[in-house]
Every structure is written in C-alpha cells, then in structure tokens.
C-alpha cells in the first residue's frame, strides 16, 4: 500500500509561530520579533507566516493572549466572595506575567479582540456585578486591578538598586544605607510589596462595598 512520505520538517502552525515568537520576546524583548527572525527560527520562508498572521502586531497579540490564557479564572465560578476571588486572581495573573514581563506592554494596550483577554475581563466584570457592584463600579474595579497587576510586572523595584554599597554614600543618601542589599532580596521584596499593595487595595474596596450595602 502506498503511503505519503512524512515531511522532513514539522508543518507550520499558528501555535508553533506563537511559541517561537514568545520565546524571542522572553529572551530579547519585543524588538526582536520580525518576520525575518521568526522565519529563520522556524526554518521556513517569510511569506509562509502570512498564511497564519497578516502582521507582526497580530503575532504579538497572539503571544500576549497566550499569556492571558494561563491566568486562572476558576475562582470566579462561585464559592468565593468577591474579595477572595480578586485576591486569588490577582496572584494568578501576576504569576503569569512574572514569567513573561517583556510582553506586558502589549497586554497594557487592553484586550482588543484577543479571546483570552476578553474572557478575563468578562469574568472579573461578571463576578463584580453579581456580587452587587454597579456596572460602572465593576468597570472601575477591573481597570484598577489591571493597572496594579500590570504595573507590578513591568520591572522589579528591588533589582533597580545596584549591589554596591559605595553607590549609596550616606552623605548624599542618608536613608539608603541598606539599599545595596535589595537586589539579592529582589523576589522577597517585590512579592511582599505586591501583597501589601493588594491587601490595601482590597481593604479600600471592602470599605466602599460596606458603604454601598449600607445604602441598599
């Protein structure tokens, strides 16, 4: 029986393009992604990419959406109060972004037409309105949470300081005597800052929620 020969190279697919583009973004940043670089990395001709994506921006959108798809949304399916759900979701979202910080500027543009990004926005908005927040308030909460989470993933505060005591002369910076130690404690500092900010944010929303319920 005659059989079709198996191709020597894997067939090109959207998922494969997104995987390779995502690896380039992670390793070298958004500027590293070009049709030429992608085609070379995939072992195909440049025009073949256009069978799956029309533009570079579409590829980056797909990479961004693949990161959004990693965010857990199960906490909004019921069983948790709105505050507990937001807390769990915020951590899941930040964890996804922490692994891929270079794609954050694309995510910061908003979900646009990206399916996973829209499902994320829909889940948060739906959970807030079902909890009793007005549509306008739910929209603001979604925006607020997004600003906070994306901002936390852009860069490390702690690693912005150099590991050099001499850089922080007490004569010039009398309160930064321990700043040279921050870089080596980057994860601890940044995660602690995120949790502190998240708790403060949710405490403030809880006060607003109590006031809202008190007027019903």
Secondary structure as UniProt FT lines:
FT   HELIX           14..28
FT   HELIX           30..32
FT   HELIX           35..42
FT   HELIX           46..51
FT   HELIX           56..68
FT   TURN            69..70
FT   HELIX           74..77
FT   HELIX           82..98
FT   HELIX           101..103
FT   HELIX           104..107
FT   TURN            108..109
FT   TURN            112..113
FT   HELIX           115..131
FT   HELIX           135..154
FT   HELIX           158..160
FT   HELIX           165..167
FT   TURN            170..172
FT   TURN            174..175
FT   TURN            177..178
FT   HELIX           179..181
FT   HELIX           183..185
FT   HELIX           186..214
//
